[in-house]
Amino acid sequence: MFGRPAQAVQPKPRTPMEKIKMIYQDENIWNVVKSIAFFAVAVKFTREFHGVELIH
């Protein structure tokens, strides 16, 4: 499901490069989550703002 089933077999990466790759992947996932959340909030705020503009 998470795309990293080897983590269950090997809790610790063998090389520092694998550890860096894992951290980099996690940061990428967080960046995607933040981008989606920010986009959703921006769209909602923009719609509400335009709604207020149209009313006034």
mmCIF file of the N, C-alpha and C atoms, coordinates in Angstrom:
data_MODEL
# 
_entry.id   MODEL 
# 
loop_
_atom_site.group_PDB 
_atom_site.id 
_atom_site.type_symbol 
_atom_site.label_atom_id 
_atom_site.label_alt_id 
_atom_site.label_comp_id 
_atom_site.label_asym_id 
_atom_site.label_entity_id 
_atom_site.label_seq_id 
_atom_site.pdbx_PDB_ins_code 
_atom_site.Cartn_x 
_atom_site.Cartn_y 
_atom_site.Cartn_z 
_atom_site.occupancy 
_atom_site.B_iso_or_equiv 
_atom_site.pdbx_formal_charge 
_atom_site.auth_seq_id 
_atom_site.auth_comp_id 
_atom_site.auth_asym_id 
_atom_site.auth_atom_id 
_atom_site.pdbx_PDB_model_num 
ATOM 1   N N  . MET A 1 1  ? 0.840   -1.199 0.000  1.00 0.00 ? 1  MET A N  1 
ATOM 2   C CA . MET A 1 1  ? 0.000   0.000  0.000  1.00 0.00 ? 1  MET A CA 1 
ATOM 3   C C  . MET A 1 1  ? 0.876   1.250  0.000  1.00 0.00 ? 1  MET A C  1 
ATOM 4   N N  . PHE A 1 2  ? 1.947   1.238  0.793  1.00 0.00 ? 2  PHE A N  1 
ATOM 5   C CA . PHE A 1 2  ? 2.811   2.413  0.876  1.00 0.00 ? 2  PHE A CA 1 
ATOM 6   C C  . PHE A 1 2  ? 3.931   2.358  -0.165 1.00 0.00 ? 2  PHE A C  1 
ATOM 7   N N  . GLY A 1 3  ? 4.044   1.223  -0.873 1.00 0.00 ? 3  GLY A N  1 
ATOM 8   C CA . GLY A 1 3  ? 5.071   1.122  -1.891 1.00 0.00 ? 3  GLY A CA 1 
ATOM 9   C C  . GLY A 1 3  ? 6.438   0.793  -1.328 1.00 0.00 ? 3  GLY A C  1 
ATOM 10  N N  . ARG A 1 4  ? 6.520   0.535  -0.015 1.00 0.00 ? 4  ARG A N  1 
ATOM 11  C CA . ARG A 1 4  ? 7.815   0.195  0.593  1.00 0.00 ? 4  ARG A CA 1 
ATOM 12  C C  . ARG A 1 4  ? 7.642   -1.003 1.524  1.00 0.00 ? 4  ARG A C  1 
ATOM 13  N N  . PRO A 1 5  ? 7.335   -2.183 0.977  1.00 0.00 ? 5  PRO A N  1 
ATOM 14  C CA . PRO A 1 5  ? 7.145   -3.365 1.838  1.00 0.00 ? 5  PRO A CA 1 
ATOM 15  C C  . PRO A 1 5  ? 8.450   -3.853 2.447  1.00 0.00 ? 5  PRO A C  1 
ATOM 16  N N  . ALA A 1 6  ? 9.594   -3.478 1.867  1.00 0.00 ? 6  ALA A N  1 
ATOM 17  C CA . ALA A 1 6  ? 10.886  -3.929 2.391  1.00 0.00 ? 6  ALA A CA 1 
ATOM 18  C C  . ALA A 1 6  ? 11.167  -3.320 3.766  1.00 0.00 ? 6  ALA A C  1 
ATOM 19  N N  . GLN A 1 7  ? 10.476  -2.223 4.073  1.00 0.00 ? 7  GLN A N  1 
ATOM 20  C CA . GLN A 1 7  ? 10.726  -1.560 5.356  1.00 0.00 ? 7  GLN A CA 1 
ATOM 21  C C  . GLN A 1 7  ? 10.325  -2.473 6.522  1.00 0.00 ? 7  GLN A C  1 
ATOM 22  N N  . ALA A 1 8  ? 9.319   -3.327 6.314  1.00 0.00 ? 8  ALA A N  1 
ATOM 23  C CA . ALA A 1 8  ? 8.889   -4.231 7.377  1.00 0.00 ? 8  ALA A CA 1 
ATOM 24  C C  . ALA A 1 8  ? 9.963   -5.289 7.627  1.00 0.00 ? 8  ALA A C  1 
ATOM 25  N N  . VAL A 1 9  ? 10.638  -5.735 6.566  1.00 0.00 ? 9  VAL A N  1 
ATOM 26  C CA . VAL A 1 9  ? 11.680  -6.747 6.716  1.00 0.00 ? 9  VAL A CA 1 
ATOM 27  C C  . VAL A 1 9  ? 12.963  -6.110 7.240  1.00 0.00 ? 9  VAL A C  1 
ATOM 28  N N  . GLN A 1 10 ? 13.321  -4.941 6.681  1.00 0.00 ? 10 GLN A N  1 
ATOM 29  C CA . GLN A 1 10 ? 14.535  -4.248 7.123  1.00 0.00 ? 10 GLN A CA 1 
ATOM 30  C C  . GLN A 1 10 ? 14.131  -2.909 7.744  1.00 0.00 ? 10 GLN A C  1 
ATOM 31  N N  . PRO A 1 11 ? 14.030  -2.833 9.065  1.00 0.00 ? 11 PRO A N  1 
ATOM 32  C CA . PRO A 1 11 ? 13.644  -1.574 9.713  1.00 0.00 ? 11 PRO A CA 1 
ATOM 33  C C  . PRO A 1 11 ? 14.652  -0.461 9.437  1.00 0.00 ? 11 PRO A C  1 
ATOM 34  N N  . LYS A 1 12 ? 15.958  -0.825 9.405  1.00 0.00 ? 12 LYS A N  1 
ATOM 35  C CA . LYS A 1 12 ? 16.993  0.188  9.178  1.00 0.00 ? 12 LYS A CA 1 
ATOM 36  C C  . LYS A 1 12 ? 17.593  0.002  7.791  1.00 0.00 ? 12 LYS A C  1 
ATOM 37  N N  . PRO A 1 13 ? 17.777  1.101  7.045  1.00 0.00 ? 13 PRO A N  1 
ATOM 38  C CA . PRO A 1 13 ? 18.410  0.997  5.722  1.00 0.00 ? 13 PRO A CA 1 
ATOM 39  C C  . PRO A 1 13 ? 19.853  0.523  5.852  1.00 0.00 ? 13 PRO A C  1 
ATOM 40  N N  . ARG A 1 14 ? 20.335  -0.179 4.836  1.00 0.00 ? 14 ARG A N  1 
ATOM 41  C CA . ARG A 1 14 ? 21.702  -0.696 4.888  1.00 0.00 ? 14 ARG A CA 1 
ATOM 42  C C  . ARG A 1 14 ? 22.721  0.413  4.661  1.00 0.00 ? 14 ARG A C  1 
ATOM 43  N N  . THR A 1 15 ? 22.414  1.332  3.752  1.00 0.00 ? 15 THR A N  1 
ATOM 44  C CA . THR A 1 15 ? 23.384  2.376  3.421  1.00 0.00 ? 15 THR A CA 1 
ATOM 45  C C  . THR A 1 15 ? 22.782  3.749  3.699  1.00 0.00 ? 15 THR A C  1 
ATOM 46  N N  . PRO A 1 16 ? 23.637  4.745  3.937  1.00 0.00 ? 16 PRO A N  1 
ATOM 47  C CA . PRO A 1 16 ? 23.134  6.116  4.141  1.00 0.00 ? 16 PRO A CA 1 
ATOM 48  C C  . PRO A 1 16 ? 22.345  6.606  2.934  1.00 0.00 ? 16 PRO A C  1 
ATOM 49  N N  . MET A 1 17 ? 22.718  6.123  1.733  1.00 0.00 ? 17 MET A N  1 
ATOM 50  C CA . MET A 1 17 ? 22.019  6.546  0.519  1.00 0.00 ? 17 MET A CA 1 
ATOM 51  C C  . MET A 1 17 ? 20.562  6.108  0.576  1.00 0.00 ? 17 MET A C  1 
ATOM 52  N N  . GLU A 1 18 ? 20.300  4.881  1.052  1.00 0.00 ? 18 GLU A N  1 
ATOM 53  C CA . GLU A 1 18 ? 18.919  4.411  1.158  1.00 0.00 ? 18 GLU A CA 1 
ATOM 54  C C  . GLU A 1 18 ? 18.153  5.265  2.159  1.00 0.00 ? 18 GLU A C  1 
ATOM 55  N N  . LYS A 1 19 ? 18.828  5.613  3.262  1.00 0.00 ? 19 LYS A N  1 
ATOM 56  C CA . LYS A 1 19 ? 18.180  6.442  4.276  1.00 0.00 ? 19 LYS A CA 1 
ATOM 57  C C  . LYS A 1 19 ? 17.823  7.807  3.690  1.00 0.00 ? 19 LYS A C  1 
ATOM 58  N N  . ILE A 1 20 ? 18.762  8.388  2.927  1.00 0.00 ? 20 ILE A N  1 
ATOM 59  C CA . ILE A 1 20 ? 18.506  9.695  2.302  1.00 0.00 ? 20 ILE A CA 1 
ATOM 60  C C  . ILE A 1 20 ? 17.344  9.579  1.319  1.00 0.00 ? 20 ILE A C  1 
ATOM 61  N N  . LYS A 1 21 ? 17.323  8.487  0.551  1.00 0.00 ? 21 LYS A N  1 
ATOM 62  C CA . LYS A 1 21 ? 16.233  8.298  -0.416 1.00 0.00 ? 21 LYS A CA 1 
ATOM 63  C C  . LYS A 1 21 ? 14.888  8.207  0.301  1.00 0.00 ? 21 LYS A C  1 
ATOM 64  N N  . MET A 1 22 ? 14.841  7.466  1.420  1.00 0.00 ? 22 MET A N  1 
ATOM 65  C CA . MET A 1 22 ? 13.589  7.326  2.164  1.00 0.00 ? 22 MET A CA 1 
ATOM 66  C C  . MET A 1 22 ? 13.130  8.681  2.680  1.00 0.00 ? 22 MET A C  1 
ATOM 67  N N  . ILE A 1 23 ? 14.066  9.459  3.249  1.00 0.00 ? 23 ILE A N  1 
ATOM 68  C CA . ILE A 1 23 ? 13.707  10.779 3.766  1.00 0.00 ? 23 ILE A CA 1 
ATOM 69  C C  . ILE A 1 23 ? 13.214  11.657 2.619  1.00 0.00 ? 23 ILE A C  1 
ATOM 70  N N  . TYR A 1 24 ? 13.907  11.574 1.475  1.00 0.00 ? 24 TYR A N  1 
ATOM 71  C CA . TYR A 1 24 ? 13.527  12.388 0.319  1.00 0.00 ? 24 TYR A CA 1 
ATOM 72  C C  . TYR A 1 24 ? 12.126  12.011 -0.152 1.00 0.00 ? 24 TYR A C  1 
ATOM 73  N N  . GLN A 1 25 ? 11.824  10.709 -0.170 1.00 0.00 ? 25 GLN A N  1 
ATOM 74  C CA . GLN A 1 25 ? 10.491  10.260 -0.578 1.00 0.00 ? 25 GLN A CA 1 
ATOM 75  C C  . GLN A 1 25 ? 9.435   10.793 0.381  1.00 0.00 ? 25 GLN A C  1 
ATOM 76  N N  . ASP A 1 26 ? 9.712   10.713 1.685  1.00 0.00 ? 26 ASP A N  1 
ATOM 77  C CA . ASP A 1 26 ? 8.749   11.198 2.675  1.00 0.00 ? 26 ASP A CA 1 
ATOM 78  C C  . ASP A 1 26 ? 8.521   12.695 2.492  1.00 0.00 ? 26 ASP A C  1 
ATOM 79  N N  . GLU A 1 27 ? 9.595   13.456 2.241  1.00 0.00 ? 27 GLU A N  1 
ATOM 80  C CA . GLU A 1 27 ? 9.439   14.897 2.040  1.00 0.00 ? 27 GLU A CA 1 
ATOM 81  C C  . GLU A 1 27 ? 8.610   15.168 0.793  1.00 0.00 ? 27 GLU A C  1 
ATOM 82  N N  . ASN A 1 28 ? 8.816   14.370 -0.256 1.00 0.00 ? 28 ASN A N  1 
ATOM 83  C CA . ASN A 1 28 ? 8.026   14.546 -1.476 1.00 0.00 ? 28 ASN A CA 1 
ATOM 84  C C  . ASN A 1 28 ? 6.552   14.299 -1.191 1.00 0.00 ? 28 ASN A C  1 
ATOM 85  N N  . ILE A 1 29 ? 6.259   13.246 -0.407 1.00 0.00 ? 29 ILE A N  1 
ATOM 86  C CA . ILE A 1 29 ? 4.871   12.944 -0.058 1.00 0.00 ? 29 ILE A CA 1 
ATOM 87  C C  . ILE A 1 29 ? 4.273   14.119 0.709  1.00 0.00 ? 29 ILE A C  1 
ATOM 88  N N  . TRP A 1 30 ? 5.014   14.662 1.674  1.00 0.00 ? 30 TRP A N  1 
ATOM 89  C CA . TRP A 1 30 ? 4.499   15.792 2.457  1.00 0.00 ? 30 TRP A CA 1 
ATOM 90  C C  . TRP A 1 30 ? 4.291   17.008 1.578  1.00 0.00 ? 30 TRP A C  1 
ATOM 91  N N  . ASN A 1 31 ? 5.206   17.246 0.627  1.00 0.00 ? 31 ASN A N  1 
ATOM 92  C CA . ASN A 1 31 ? 5.043   18.387 -0.276 1.00 0.00 ? 31 ASN A CA 1 
ATOM 93  C C  . ASN A 1 31 ? 3.773   18.238 -1.100 1.00 0.00 ? 31 ASN A C  1 
ATOM 94  N N  . VAL A 1 32 ? 3.494   17.026 -1.567 1.00 0.00 ? 32 VAL A N  1 
ATOM 95  C CA . VAL A 1 32 ? 2.275   16.788 -2.348 1.00 0.00 ? 32 VAL A CA 1 
ATOM 96  C C  . VAL A 1 32 ? 1.049   17.041 -1.480 1.00 0.00 ? 32 VAL A C  1 
ATOM 97  N N  . VAL A 1 33 ? 1.071   16.522 -0.245 1.00 0.00 ? 33 VAL A N  1 
ATOM 98  C CA . VAL A 1 33 ? -0.074  16.714 0.658  1.00 0.00 ? 33 VAL A CA 1 
ATOM 99  C C  . VAL A 1 33 ? -0.283  18.197 0.929  1.00 0.00 ? 33 VAL A C  1 
ATOM 100 N N  . LYS A 1 34 ? 0.812   18.910 1.225  1.00 0.00 ? 34 LYS A N  1 
ATOM 101 C CA . LYS A 1 34 ? 0.700   20.348 1.497  1.00 0.00 ? 34 LYS A CA 1 
ATOM 102 C C  . LYS A 1 34 ? 0.169   21.092 0.278  1.00 0.00 ? 34 LYS A C  1 
ATOM 103 N N  . SER A 1 35 ? 0.656   20.734 -0.909 1.00 0.00 ? 35 SER A N  1 
ATOM 104 C CA . SER A 1 35 ? 0.218   21.410 -2.133 1.00 0.00 ? 35 SER A CA 1 
ATOM 105 C C  . SER A 1 35 ? -1.273  21.200 -2.359 1.00 0.00 ? 35 SER A C  1 
ATOM 106 N N  . ILE A 1 36 ? -1.746  19.962 -2.178 1.00 0.00 ? 36 ILE A N  1 
ATOM 107 C CA . ILE A 1 36 ? -3.168  19.675 -2.383 1.00 0.00 ? 36 ILE A CA 1 
ATOM 108 C C  . ILE A 1 36 ? -4.005  20.442 -1.370 1.00 0.00 ? 36 ILE A C  1 
ATOM 109 N N  . ALA A 1 37 ? -3.582  20.433 -0.101 1.00 0.00 ? 37 ALA A N  1 
ATOM 110 C CA . ALA A 1 37 ? -4.336  21.134 0.942  1.00 0.00 ? 37 ALA A CA 1 
ATOM 111 C C  . ALA A 1 37 ? -4.354  22.636 0.658  1.00 0.00 ? 37 ALA A C  1 
ATOM 112 N N  . PHE A 1 38 ? -3.202  23.203 0.300  1.00 0.00 ? 38 PHE A N  1 
ATOM 113 C CA . PHE A 1 38 ? -3.121  24.635 0.021  1.00 0.00 ? 38 PHE A CA 1 
ATOM 114 C C  . PHE A 1 38 ? -3.999  24.990 -1.173 1.00 0.00 ? 38 PHE A C  1 
ATOM 115 N N  . PHE A 1 39 ? -3.976  24.147 -2.211 1.00 0.00 ? 39 PHE A N  1 
ATOM 116 C CA . PHE A 1 39 ? -4.788  24.398 -3.403 1.00 0.00 ? 39 PHE A CA 1 
ATOM 117 C C  . PHE A 1 39 ? -6.273  24.369 -3.052 1.00 0.00 ? 39 PHE A C  1 
ATOM 118 N N  . ALA A 1 40 ? -6.684  23.384 -2.235 1.00 0.00 ? 40 ALA A N  1 
ATOM 119 C CA . ALA A 1 40 ? -8.094  23.280 -1.848 1.00 0.00 ? 40 ALA A CA 1 
ATOM 120 C C  . ALA A 1 40 ? -8.525  24.517 -1.068 1.00 0.00 ? 40 ALA A C  1 
ATOM 121 N N  . VAL A 1 41 ? -7.690  24.948 -0.120 1.00 0.00 ? 41 VAL A N  1 
ATOM 122 C CA . VAL A 1 41 ? -8.021  26.138 0.678  1.00 0.00 ? 41 VAL A CA 1 
ATOM 123 C C  . VAL A 1 41 ? -8.058  27.373 -0.217 1.00 0.00 ? 41 VAL A C  1 
ATOM 124 N N  . ALA A 1 42 ? -7.106  27.476 -1.136 1.00 0.00 ? 42 ALA A N  1 
ATOM 125 C CA . ALA A 1 42 ? -7.059  28.639 -2.032 1.00 0.00 ? 42 ALA A CA 1 
ATOM 126 C C  . ALA A 1 42 ? -8.303  28.696 -2.908 1.00 0.00 ? 42 ALA A C  1 
ATOM 127 N N  . VAL A 1 43 ? -8.723  27.552 -3.441 1.00 0.00 ? 43 VAL A N  1 
ATOM 128 C CA . VAL A 1 43 ? -9.922  27.524 -4.287 1.00 0.00 ? 43 VAL A CA 1 
ATOM 129 C C  . VAL A 1 43 ? -11.141 27.930 -3.472 1.00 0.00 ? 43 VAL A C  1 
ATOM 130 N N  . LYS A 1 44 ? -11.260 27.385 -2.264 1.00 0.00 ? 44 LYS A N  1 
ATOM 131 C CA . LYS A 1 44 ? -12.406 27.711 -1.415 1.00 0.00 ? 44 LYS A CA 1 
ATOM 132 C C  . LYS A 1 44 ? -12.402 29.200 -1.079 1.00 0.00 ? 44 LYS A C  1 
ATOM 133 N N  . PHE A 1 45 ? -11.242 29.740 -0.694 1.00 0.00 ? 45 PHE A N  1 
ATOM 134 C CA . PHE A 1 45 ? -11.139 31.157 -0.339 1.00 0.00 ? 45 PHE A CA 1 
ATOM 135 C C  . PHE A 1 45 ? -11.456 32.032 -1.549 1.00 0.00 ? 45 PHE A C  1 
ATOM 136 N N  . THR A 1 46 ? -10.943 31.634 -2.719 1.00 0.00 ? 46 THR A N  1 
ATOM 137 C CA . THR A 1 46 ? -11.187 32.423 -3.935 1.00 0.00 ? 46 THR A CA 1 
ATOM 138 C C  . THR A 1 46 ? -12.675 32.441 -4.259 1.00 0.00 ? 46 THR A C  1 
ATOM 139 N N  . ARG A 1 47 ? -13.341 31.292 -4.150 1.00 0.00 ? 47 ARG A N  1 
ATOM 140 C CA . ARG A 1 47 ? -14.777 31.237 -4.443 1.00 0.00 ? 47 ARG A CA 1 
ATOM 141 C C  . ARG A 1 47 ? -15.541 32.125 -3.470 1.00 0.00 ? 47 ARG A C  1 
ATOM 142 N N  . GLU A 1 48 ? -15.222 32.045 -2.177 1.00 0.00 ? 48 GLU A N  1 
ATOM 143 C CA . GLU A 1 48 ? -15.919 32.872 -1.189 1.00 0.00 ? 48 GLU A CA 1 
ATOM 144 C C  . GLU A 1 48 ? -15.646 34.350 -1.461 1.00 0.00 ? 48 GLU A C  1 
ATOM 145 N N  . PHE A 1 49 ? -14.397 34.675 -1.808 1.00 0.00 ? 49 PHE A N  1 
ATOM 146 C CA . PHE A 1 49 ? -14.026 36.070 -2.057 1.00 0.00 ? 49 PHE A CA 1 
ATOM 147 C C  . PHE A 1 49 ? -14.786 36.607 -3.267 1.00 0.00 ? 49 PHE A C  1 
ATOM 148 N N  . HIS A 1 50 ? -14.858 35.815 -4.333 1.00 0.00 ? 50 HIS A N  1 
ATOM 149 C CA . HIS A 1 50 ? -15.595 36.249 -5.522 1.00 0.00 ? 50 HIS A CA 1 
ATOM 150 C C  . HIS A 1 50 ? -17.079 36.366 -5.204 1.00 0.00 ? 50 HIS A C  1 
ATOM 151 N N  . GLY A 1 51 ? -17.578 35.471 -4.357 1.00 0.00 ? 51 GLY A N  1 
ATOM 152 C CA . GLY A 1 51 ? -18.989 35.547 -3.965 1.00 0.00 ? 51 GLY A CA 1 
ATOM 153 C C  . GLY A 1 51 ? -19.272 36.858 -3.256 1.00 0.00 ? 51 GLY A C  1 
ATOM 154 N N  . VAL A 1 52 ? -18.373 37.251 -2.347 1.00 0.00 ? 52 VAL A N  1 
ATOM 155 C CA . VAL A 1 52 ? -18.547 38.514 -1.622 1.00 0.00 ? 52 VAL A CA 1 
ATOM 156 C C  . VAL A 1 52 ? -18.448 39.677 -2.600 1.00 0.00 ? 52 VAL A C  1 
ATOM 157 N N  . GLU A 1 53 ? -17.512 39.582 -3.538 1.00 0.00 ? 53 GLU A N  1 
ATOM 158 C CA . GLU A 1 53 ? -17.342 40.656 -4.526 1.00 0.00 ? 53 GLU A CA 1 
ATOM 159 C C  . GLU A 1 53 ? -18.613 40.812 -5.350 1.00 0.00 ? 53 GLU A C  1 
ATOM 160 N N  . LEU A 1 54 ? -19.211 39.702 -5.755 1.00 0.00 ? 54 LEU A N  1 
ATOM 161 C CA . LEU A 1 54 ? -20.415 39.770 -6.584 1.00 0.00 ? 54 LEU A CA 1 
ATOM 162 C C  . LEU A 1 54 ? -21.572 40.373 -5.794 1.00 0.00 ? 54 LEU A C  1 
ATOM 163 N N  . ILE A 1 55 ? -21.646 40.050 -4.494 1.00 0.00 ? 55 ILE A N  1 
ATOM 164 C CA . ILE A 1 55 ? -22.746 40.572 -3.676 1.00 0.00 ? 55 ILE A CA 1 
ATOM 165 C C  . ILE A 1 55 ? -22.599 42.077 -3.515 1.00 0.00 ? 55 ILE A C  1 
ATOM 166 N N  . HIS A 1 56 ? -21.363 42.534 -3.269 1.00 0.00 ? 56 HIS A N  1 
ATOM 167 C CA . HIS A 1 56 ? -21.190 43.975 -3.008 1.00 0.00 ? 56 HIS A CA 1 
ATOM 168 C C  . HIS A 1 56 ? -21.228 44.725 -4.286 1.00 0.00 ? 56 HIS A C  1 
# 
